[in-house]
């Protein structure tokens, strides 16, 4: 898997897509950085495996998409990226 330093990935991004099932300071940092720079954020998490962080869940800036199967995640993401509203 490729590791892209936040200084390169977030700074030049038009959109941040994250998977937040597992707690991670790195994901939180990226989300905060993206919000500060006005970069739209899509947050996915597996509702069967975790309860999403209150910090993420309580911030209206983030668009949050729970899923139970990976197929749902990829279907929602494909719809969003093609300009359609998520199912």
N, C-alpha and C positions, 0 to 999 in steps of 0.2 A: 504494500500500500504506500502511496506517495504521501509524504509529509510536506505541507506547504506552510511556511512560517506566517503567522497572522499579519505581519507587516507587509507581506506581499498579497495574500489572499483577500483580506477584508478591505484593504485600502483601495483596490481597483475593482471591487465587485459591484455589480448592478443589483444583485440579489444574494441573500444568504439563506441557504437551505440547511437545516440541521436536524439531526436525529438525537433526541434528548432522553431516551429511555434510561440510560445509565448516567447517574450524576457525574458531572465533569466541570471542573473550574475552567478548563479551556473553552468549552462550549459557552459557558456563562460569559467569559471574557469576550469571545467573538460576538455574542449577541449584544452585549453592552456597547462594544465598539461600533457595531453596525448601526445600532439605534442612534448613537451619538452622531454618526455621519449621515443619517437619513437614508440608510440602505434598507429596503424592505426585507423582512425576516419571515420565513416559513419554518415553523417548528413542528416536527413529527415526533410522536412517542407511542410506544406500545402500551395501551391502556391495561392490558392483561398482566404486564410485567412490572409496572411501576405506577407511582402516583407522581405526577409532574411537579416539579419544584414550584413552590408558592411564588418565588421571585419571577419566574417565567409566566406562570399562570395569571398572576395579578397585574401584568403589564399589558395594557390594551394595545401597545404598539405591535406586539407579536401576533401573527396569524397562526393559530394552533390547530393541529390536525391529529387527533388520536386515531390509531389503527389497531387491528388485532392480527391481521395477516399481512405479510409483505406485499402481496398482490394489491391490497387496498392502498398501501403507501404509494406504490409505483403508479397505480391508476389515478390517484388524487394528484400526484406530482405531475404526471403527464397532462392531465386536464388543465392544471394551473399554468404550466409552461406553454401550452398551446393557446392560452388566452381564454379558455372556457372556465366557468366557475366550477369549483370542486363539487363532487357529488355529495 
